[in-house]
């Protein structure tokens, strides 16, 4: 999984109905559920034999119960802990998050950061982001802005949208010892925007509207406001409507096509998992 990736999300679908027992009616649905029961049984056996990947998948199953059953956070944490203790980076990151949030057991921020660091050192993007966010906020005591910046930058380069967005904010506002840089801010807003972050899309719309950090371009501004609006950002919808009134028919068609292209690119962006971090405090 790089982060909690699309692979694991698809695994949830494969496990759908895994624990449901139905009579054999000969239907396609009945056969599918029987096959999923077999897959679940095989995964559980593999996890019990010490397979870290299987233990992680089993933990995720109990955490989310894609079959519609009652989630069991305690059992999920136990299996994810087993995977984490073998050195599996994705499991370490997820286990750190569960500990930090008190999911399925005692909350311990210091212990969470220890697991984040283990995973981050192995190059796990979500752990790098969460570690950077904790260091920036001083979750476990002292704030360490320089270390936070380094981990956030690493996570942003690996495609974590929240890291990209927060890095852009640091460059915009000059926080955490980071010097203001409008061009770098726009760069990171753009990366987050293409990854579907509606706040970043709004900021891209504003950047093109004002020309701050980038050349003014109202067609681009409309395209980004439209993306943010489609993702539920109300103010962006108002800005897009205002710009529409300024366009002639040809310019509006061009702006709509640009918006369509950006929506398609956003839709094809990889799934990235960053369950906690700086935005939790916003």
Protein Blocks (a to p, Z undefined) as FASTA:
>chain_A
ZZjafklmmmmmmmgoklpccddehpaklmmmmmmmmmmmmmmmmmmnopaklmmmmmmm
mmnopnopacdfklmmmmmmmmmmnopaklmmmmmmmmmnopoiacdfklmmmmmmmmmm
nopaklmmmmmmmmmnomnopacfklmmmmmmmmmmnopaklmmmmmmmmmnopghiacd
fklmmmmmmmmmmnopaklmmmmmmmmmnopoiacdfklmmmmmmmmmmnopaklmmmmm
mmmmmpcfklmmmmmmmmmmmmmmmmmpccdddfbcjklmZZ
